[in-house]
Amino acid sequence: MLVSDSELKQYQINIQGNRFAISSPYGEEHIRQVERFLEAQIQTVREQAGLTGGTQTLVLAALNITDELLKLKQSESSHHQRLEAACEQLERALRPG
């Protein structure tokens, strides 16, 4: 989705003690949810992998998030295909004749 610059607002987030300035049209609460989610994912990787921080931790967290995103997209595509098939069956069943 493309948004104009006028729809973007600036936010400051803190990830692992590092401040970042980001722009988003989705509002403060959404940005804070994203911030908390990423922090939780990083903490999970740290605990599971026994890492203390650094680039490796961030890359592993990014890989986990990407894996989840791709699985959700595949699931969504599968559900969409089944819904389309069901709609086609319903349309055929409702046709006169």
N, C-alpha and C positions, 0 to 999 in steps of 0.2 A: 504494500500500500504506500503510495507516494503522498507525502504531506508537504504543505508549503512551509517556508521558514516561519511565517507568522503563527502557525499552529504549534510550533515547537517551543517548549519552555526549558530553561536550564535548571539542572539539579546537580547537587554535589553528593556523591556517594563515597563510602569508605569501604574498601575491600582489603582485608588483611593489613590494615594500618596505612593504606595508600589512598589518597583522595583523588577522585576523578570527577571531572566536569562532563556531564552528558546532557544531551538534548533529547526530549521525548514529547509526544503529544498526549501521552496517556495519563498524566497526572501524578501527583505526589505519592498517593497510596500505592499505586502500581509500581512506581520506582522503588519504594521501600520494600515491597514484596520481592522484587527482583534482587535487590541488595541482600535481603535476609536469606533468600533461597540460595544464592551463590555462596554466601558465607557458610551456610549449612552444608552444602555440597563439598566445599573445601575442607571443612572440619571432618566430614565423613571420610574423605580420602586420607586425611592425616591419620585418623584413628585406625582405619583398615590397613593402610600400607605402612604405618609406623613412621611416617615422614614428619619432619619438623617444619617444613615450609619450602619456599623457593619455587623455581620454575617447574620442576617435576610435579609438584603437588598441583599447581595450577593447570598444567597440561592434562594430568589424569582427571581432574575435576571436569575440565572442558570435554574430554573424551566421554566421560560418563553422561554428561548432559546431552551431548550430541547423539549418543547411542539411544537415550530415552526419547529424544525428539524424533529421530528416524523411525523408531518403533511406533510412536504415536501416529506419525504421518502414514506409515504403511497400514496401520489398523484403521485409520480414518478412510483411507482409500478403499480398503476392503469393505468397510461398512457402507460407503457411498455406492460401490458397485452392487452390493446386495440390495440396497434400497432402490436403486434404479431398476434392477431386475424385478423386484416386487411390484414397483409402479407399472412396469410394462405388462406384467401378468394381470394386474388389476384392470388396466386399460383394455386389454384383450377380453377379459371376462365381462366387462361392462359394455362392450360394443354390441349394438343390435345386430341380430342376424345370425 
